[in-house]
Amino acid sequence: MTDPAALGFLKPEKYAAVERERRWLCRGLPDQPVLRAEAIRDLYVEGSRLRLREARPVGGGPTIYRLSKKADLAPERRLITTLYLSEAEYVLFAGLPGRGLEKTRHYYAAVGATLSVDRFEGALAGLFLAEAEFADDAAMAAFPHPAFTVREVTDDPRYTGGELVRMSIPDEGG
């Protein structure tokens, strides 16, 4: 695993959380009831590990704005810190140079994980990517391959947000 200090996380045990996640390619959305959905707009800030996110609940509800810093320790584990922002703060950061990514995230019922499927828009239209997030390593190891997925891509760096955004749309912002 990568050293957290080398990634800019000097006190990970105090200020960062470990995100455990597995990813799969899908042919489309599964034929299961959707618990909730969010329209997501991300800005991956140029020259940094920062991601600015606007998440609007489909069907109404308050929009959530946040600025996150992520760094991979291993393909299935990363450190993450998050600041929740007001709309005015979001607008301030949205002017930074970077690349944008848009998707709709659909959440589904799962045992032992938070399971979602992203339907990408723009240049990535037609891409469906399932993610499962876990509270601990045991739950991650025990989680079965979802029946509606094609293949696991957790170990393939091309299917991380930071890489997908490179294939998405031209530079935005500043």
Backbone bond lengths (Angstrom), bond angles and torsions (degrees), N, CA, C in turn:
res aa  C-N    CA-C-N  psi(-1)  N-CA   C-N-CA  omega(-1)  CA-C   N-CA-C  phi
1 M - - - 1.449 - - 1.525 109.80 -
2 T 1.306 115.73 153.16 1.450 122.89 -179.47 1.524 110.19 -75.97
3 D 1.333 116.38 146.75 1.457 122.89 178.02 1.532 109.47 -73.18
4 P 1.339 118.93 122.90 1.465 121.06 -178.78 1.535 113.31 -57.71
5 A 1.327 118.48 -38.20 1.466 120.96 -179.48 1.530 111.02 -62.09
6 A 1.331 117.19 -35.54 1.464 120.78 179.03 1.525 111.37 -67.61
7 L 1.328 117.33 -17.89 1.461 122.37 -179.90 1.536 112.31 -98.45
8 G 1.348 116.32 4.21 1.465 119.88 178.97 1.515 114.44 91.68
9 F 1.321 117.95 10.09 1.459 122.67 177.48 1.530 107.62 -105.27
10 L 1.340 116.64 88.64 1.458 120.63 -173.36 1.519 113.05 -75.15
11 K 1.333 118.38 -28.74 1.467 122.61 179.04 1.532 109.47 -131.24
12 P 1.334 117.69 64.29 1.472 119.57 -174.83 1.520 113.69 -62.45
13 E 1.314 118.10 -31.48 1.460 120.31 -178.38 1.523 111.92 -69.70
14 K 1.352 117.34 -17.99 1.457 120.89 -177.58 1.528 112.90 -106.28
15 Y 1.331 117.22 -35.20 1.452 120.34 -170.35 1.521 115.17 -119.22
16 A 1.301 118.92 -0.07 1.462 121.01 -178.37 1.523 109.78 -133.23
17 A 1.308 114.94 154.24 1.463 121.34 175.26 1.523 108.35 -109.44
18 V 1.325 116.33 153.88 1.458 120.95 173.09 1.520 107.24 -91.24
19 E 1.328 116.00 125.71 1.459 122.20 176.88 1.524 107.29 -102.46
20 R 1.323 115.96 122.37 1.465 122.09 177.62 1.518 107.20 -106.53
21 E 1.333 115.92 125.61 1.460 119.05 -172.25 1.522 110.70 -151.02
22 R 1.332 115.21 141.47 1.467 121.86 170.28 1.515 107.54 -121.74
23 R 1.361 116.42 150.24 1.463 122.14 -176.09 1.531 110.65 -130.71
24 W 1.352 115.02 146.35 1.465 121.73 178.48 1.524 109.76 -138.01
25 L 1.323 116.77 146.43 1.461 121.85 169.63 1.520 108.42 -78.48
26 C 1.335 116.18 146.28 1.470 122.61 178.30 1.524 108.63 -131.55
27 R 1.309 116.40 155.40 1.475 120.90 174.33 1.518 111.60 -80.67
28 G 1.319 116.77 -20.64 1.459 122.43 -178.76 1.515 108.74 179.22
29 L 1.307 115.99 -166.62 1.454 120.46 177.88 1.526 109.27 -75.76
30 P 1.321 117.52 143.30 1.465 119.60 179.58 1.524 111.40 -70.41
31 D 1.309 115.08 156.05 1.465 121.93 177.93 1.528 108.00 -85.85
32 Q 1.330 115.23 67.46 1.464 122.93 179.91 1.526 107.48 -138.88
33 P 1.323 117.30 156.86 1.466 119.16 177.40 1.535 111.35 -64.37
34 V 1.318 115.96 134.14 1.468 122.03 176.60 1.522 107.37 -85.77
35 L 1.338 116.55 126.91 1.464 120.86 179.41 1.525 111.21 -76.16
36 R 1.333 115.65 -40.86 1.458 122.37 177.00 1.516 107.80 -166.10
37 A 1.332 115.96 166.06 1.466 120.43 179.60 1.521 109.08 -144.26
38 E 1.328 114.87 152.10 1.464 121.88 178.37 1.519 109.45 -133.02
39 A 1.328 116.23 137.52 1.462 121.62 169.63 1.531 105.54 -89.03
40 I 1.325 116.34 120.11 1.465 121.81 -172.86 1.516 110.12 -115.06
41 R 1.317 114.71 133.82 1.465 122.20 172.21 1.523 106.55 -122.73
42 D 1.336 116.27 118.79 1.457 122.51 179.60 1.515 110.47 -110.08
43 L 1.321 116.14 146.26 1.452 123.07 169.62 1.518 106.62 -124.27
44 Y 1.334 116.45 114.94 1.457 121.80 175.36 1.518 106.38 -89.54
45 V 1.341 115.91 110.42 1.456 122.08 -171.75 1.527 110.13 -71.56
46 E 1.325 114.22 126.12 1.463 122.67 -177.14 1.530 111.24 -55.71
47 G 1.339 115.90 135.58 1.458 121.96 175.09 1.515 114.73 72.32
48 S 1.343 117.02 19.99 1.465 119.78 -177.61 1.524 110.40 -147.07
49 R 1.311 115.36 178.21 1.464 122.75 173.39 1.533 110.55 -101.92
50 L 1.334 116.88 16.99 1.463 121.87 -175.06 1.519 112.03 -89.94
51 R 1.334 114.46 142.80 1.461 121.59 174.82 1.526 107.83 -131.49
52 L 1.319 115.46 125.33 1.454 122.18 175.32 1.518 107.70 -98.00
53 R 1.337 116.90 130.16 1.469 119.60 -175.51 1.527 111.17 -128.84
54 E 1.335 113.50 136.88 1.459 122.63 168.67 1.526 105.75 -115.27
55 A 1.327 117.32 121.28 1.466 122.01 -179.89 1.521 108.62 -121.23
56 R 1.348 115.75 110.82 1.460 122.78 -179.12 1.523 109.52 -104.02
57 P 1.322 118.60 118.01 1.465 119.68 177.73 1.524 111.23 -61.27
58 V 1.319 116.47 129.44 1.461 121.59 175.92 1.527 106.70 -70.45
59 G 1.304 116.65 129.67 1.463 120.33 -178.64 1.513 113.23 93.94
60 G 1.333 117.72 0.93 1.459 120.87 175.96 1.508 113.93 109.47
61 G 1.304 114.18 164.21 1.455 121.98 -177.88 1.516 109.56 121.13
62 P 1.325 116.39 167.71 1.467 119.72 -176.97 1.531 112.40 -69.81
63 T 1.327 115.03 139.67 1.458 121.45 175.05 1.519 108.44 -75.72
64 I 1.330 116.10 140.12 1.466 121.60 177.72 1.514 108.04 -108.29
65 Y 1.322 115.04 130.06 1.458 122.22 178.51 1.522 107.65 -115.56
66 R 1.350 116.05 134.14 1.462 118.06 178.17 1.520 111.22 -152.72
67 L 1.314 113.63 154.01 1.456 123.40 176.50 1.515 106.18 -118.02
68 S 1.335 116.24 123.10 1.465 121.06 -177.13 1.516 110.65 -123.94
69 K 1.312 114.30 151.68 1.459 121.74 171.86 1.516 105.81 -122.14
70 K 1.343 115.62 126.60 1.461 121.24 -179.36 1.519 109.50 -124.98
71 A 1.313 115.17 149.43 1.459 120.89 174.22 1.520 108.50 -150.93
72 D 1.321 116.13 128.01 1.466 121.10 -178.52 1.523 111.55 -74.05
73 L 1.336 115.05 130.00 1.458 121.86 170.23 1.524 108.98 -92.82
74 A 1.317 115.28 -35.45 1.467 125.24 179.10 1.530 104.82 -156.41
75 P 1.332 119.20 167.46 1.468 119.40 -177.56 1.530 114.19 -55.06
76 E 1.321 118.09 -33.19 1.462 120.84 -176.98 1.534 113.41 -102.92
77 R 1.344 118.07 1.51 1.465 121.57 -178.63 1.518 110.33 -135.18
78 R 1.309 115.05 135.51 1.465 119.36 175.63 1.524 109.14 -144.08
79 L 1.308 115.32 157.30 1.454 120.81 171.03 1.517 107.55 -89.79
80 I 1.323 115.81 143.81 1.456 120.45 178.93 1.523 109.50 -142.92
81 T 1.311 115.18 136.82 1.461 122.24 169.02 1.523 106.44 -123.88
82 T 1.325 116.42 145.85 1.459 120.43 -176.06 1.521 110.21 -138.94
83 L 1.332 114.98 136.16 1.460 122.96 170.78 1.530 107.56 -114.01
84 Y 1.318 117.31 128.13 1.453 120.96 174.14 1.522 107.58 -86.83
85 L 1.327 116.13 135.54 1.454 122.75 -171.71 1.515 112.05 -116.70
86 S 1.333 115.75 155.14 1.458 120.75 167.86 1.527 107.19 -78.67
87 E 1.320 116.76 167.62 1.458 119.25 177.76 1.527 111.15 -61.36
88 A 1.330 117.74 -39.50 1.467 121.17 179.22 1.531 111.04 -63.59
89 E 1.325 117.47 -39.82 1.469 120.31 177.13 1.518 110.73 -66.17
90 Y 1.335 116.11 -40.92 1.458 120.55 177.40 1.528 110.68 -58.29
91 V 1.312 117.27 -46.98 1.461 121.51 -179.36 1.524 110.21 -59.79
92 L 1.319 117.18 -39.46 1.465 121.44 178.13 1.528 111.18 -59.87
93 F 1.327 117.42 -48.02 1.465 121.71 -179.15 1.530 112.31 -73.43
94 A 1.326 117.84 -26.80 1.467 121.25 -177.26 1.524 112.40 -63.36
95 G 1.320 118.12 -17.02 1.457 121.67 177.66 1.510 114.36 -81.61
96 L 1.327 117.29 -3.55 1.466 120.27 179.02 1.529 110.27 -70.29
97 P 1.338 117.28 149.62 1.466 118.91 177.52 1.523 110.75 -70.86
98 G 1.314 116.10 142.95 1.450 120.66 178.74 1.513 110.75 172.54
99 R 1.323 114.85 -168.50 1.460 121.23 179.92 1.515 109.09 -119.27
100 G 1.334 114.69 142.27 1.450 120.78 -176.83 1.514 112.89 -103.01
101 L 1.324 114.46 155.51 1.459 122.40 179.12 1.521 106.53 -144.19
102 E 1.335 117.27 134.08 1.461 120.79 177.59 1.521 110.04 -124.40
103 K 1.328 114.22 141.16 1.462 120.28 -179.14 1.516 108.73 -159.22
104 T 1.311 115.18 163.31 1.460 121.43 170.15 1.519 106.62 -114.10
105 R 1.315 114.88 126.48 1.470 120.86 -179.65 1.517 109.09 -101.98
106 H 1.329 115.42 126.16 1.467 123.16 179.23 1.528 107.80 -109.57
107 Y 1.324 117.05 129.17 1.470 122.00 -179.59 1.520 110.16 -102.07
108 Y 1.334 115.39 140.09 1.461 122.91 -177.29 1.527 110.52 -129.23
109 A 1.324 115.94 157.55 1.457 121.40 176.46 1.524 109.83 -69.83
110 A 1.325 116.12 138.45 1.468 122.08 176.61 1.522 107.95 -155.29
111 V 1.312 116.21 150.64 1.459 121.39 177.32 1.531 108.05 -94.38
112 G 1.318 116.46 124.67 1.459 121.08 175.37 1.514 115.53 85.36
113 A 1.338 117.60 6.32 1.462 119.73 -177.48 1.520 110.43 -159.37
114 T 1.318 115.14 163.53 1.459 122.33 165.82 1.518 105.64 -97.51
115 L 1.318 117.54 115.92 1.461 122.56 -174.39 1.519 110.10 -110.79
116 S 1.331 115.29 129.91 1.462 120.28 178.18 1.522 109.78 -141.28
117 V 1.335 114.98 158.94 1.464 121.35 174.45 1.525 107.03 -128.71
118 D 1.335 115.89 126.15 1.453 122.05 177.50 1.516 109.98 -95.50
119 R 1.338 115.43 130.47 1.466 122.18 172.48 1.526 106.13 -107.30
120 F 1.323 116.13 112.03 1.455 121.42 -173.93 1.515 111.19 -82.31
121 E 1.333 115.14 156.05 1.457 122.64 -178.96 1.522 109.28 -121.39
122 G 1.320 116.58 177.21 1.462 121.56 177.51 1.516 111.48 67.71
123 A 1.330 116.87 -138.42 1.463 122.35 -177.82 1.533 112.22 -61.91
124 L 1.329 117.61 -21.41 1.467 121.46 -179.59 1.534 112.42 -98.02
125 A 1.331 117.48 10.76 1.467 120.96 179.17 1.523 109.33 -54.27
126 G 1.315 115.95 135.48 1.462 121.39 -177.41 1.519 112.42 100.72
127 L 1.337 117.10 -11.92 1.468 120.77 177.62 1.524 108.56 -90.69
128 F 1.321 115.75 129.33 1.456 123.78 175.36 1.517 107.42 -124.19
129 L 1.323 115.97 126.33 1.457 121.15 -175.84 1.524 109.03 -131.41
130 A 1.329 116.31 120.75 1.462 121.55 177.14 1.517 109.37 -90.19
131 E 1.323 115.64 143.75 1.460 122.07 175.74 1.519 108.42 -132.30
132 A 1.315 115.06 142.32 1.457 120.57 171.72 1.521 106.82 -126.70
133 E 1.342 116.27 128.12 1.460 122.20 177.62 1.516 108.49 -108.82
134 F 1.337 114.47 145.03 1.461 120.88 -171.42 1.527 111.75 -129.22
135 A 1.328 115.67 149.34 1.459 121.75 178.19 1.524 112.09 -77.33
136 D 1.334 117.29 -27.45 1.464 119.53 -177.77 1.531 110.76 -153.04
137 D 1.315 115.28 170.24 1.468 121.22 -177.23 1.524 112.47 -64.50
138 A 1.334 117.18 -36.10 1.467 120.09 -178.33 1.535 110.53 -63.94
139 A 1.315 116.73 -44.02 1.467 120.06 178.77 1.522 110.21 -64.33
140 M 1.329 117.24 -38.63 1.461 120.30 179.66 1.536 110.54 -64.68
141 A 1.314 117.09 -43.18 1.468 121.15 -178.84 1.530 111.98 -67.98
142 A 1.333 116.79 -32.06 1.463 120.76 -175.94 1.525 113.45 -84.68
143 F 1.333 118.20 -12.58 1.460 120.59 -173.33 1.529 110.45 -71.69
144 P 1.339 117.23 128.10 1.469 119.80 -178.83 1.524 112.06 -78.26
145 H 1.313 115.22 158.44 1.463 122.99 173.97 1.535 106.85 -62.71
146 P 1.352 119.33 117.89 1.473 119.47 -179.41 1.529 111.33 -59.80
147 A 1.312 116.94 135.41 1.469 122.49 -175.26 1.524 112.53 -60.68
148 F 1.316 118.55 -27.87 1.470 121.23 -176.45 1.529 113.09 -84.98
149 T 1.327 118.18 -1.46 1.463 120.22 -177.28 1.522 111.25 -95.41
150 V 1.340 115.51 160.96 1.463 121.97 -178.26 1.518 111.12 -91.42
151 R 1.353 115.64 -52.41 1.467 119.48 178.85 1.513 109.87 -160.14
152 E 1.324 115.35 153.33 1.462 120.68 178.66 1.529 109.97 -77.64
153 V 1.346 115.62 137.33 1.464 121.29 -179.93 1.531 111.32 -127.34
154 T 1.320 116.91 20.30 1.462 120.96 -179.69 1.519 111.36 -53.74
155 D 1.318 117.45 -42.37 1.467 121.58 -176.80 1.529 113.67 -84.91
156 D 1.321 117.77 2.92 1.460 121.46 -178.75 1.533 109.06 -102.39
157 P 1.332 118.44 106.48 1.469 120.92 -175.40 1.522 113.97 -62.55
158 R 1.329 118.53 -15.58 1.474 120.40 178.25 1.522 112.15 -64.68
159 Y 1.332 117.58 -18.36 1.458 120.84 -176.54 1.522 113.11 -104.40
160 T 1.327 117.53 24.03 1.460 121.98 170.66 1.524 107.53 -94.34
161 G 1.322 116.80 154.26 1.456 120.49 -179.40 1.515 112.83 -56.77
162 G 1.341 116.65 -41.52 1.448 120.51 -179.58 1.513 113.74 -62.33
163 E 1.324 117.58 -27.89 1.470 121.20 177.02 1.523 111.41 -89.72
164 L 1.329 117.37 -39.71 1.467 120.03 179.52 1.524 110.99 -60.42
165 V 1.320 117.33 -35.82 1.456 120.34 -178.46 1.530 111.13 -64.42
166 R 1.303 118.29 -26.92 1.470 121.21 177.82 1.529 111.23 -67.06
167 M 1.332 116.73 -26.44 1.468 121.69 179.57 1.516 111.90 -93.65
168 S 1.329 116.59 -2.52 1.449 120.36 -171.21 1.525 112.63 -87.24
169 I 1.292 118.53 -104.93 1.451 121.95 -171.38 1.525 110.78 -115.84
170 P 1.328 118.56 162.09 1.465 121.83 -179.02 1.527 111.84 -60.58
171 D 1.348 114.03 166.29 1.461 120.93 179.24 1.521 111.19 -52.68
172 E 1.350 114.05 142.72 1.450 121.31 175.98 1.525 108.03 -123.12
173 G 1.300 115.57 173.93 1.463 120.09 173.40 1.507 112.10 79.12
174 G 1.372 113.72 -168.04 1.435 128.04 -174.60 1.442 117.84 -27.79
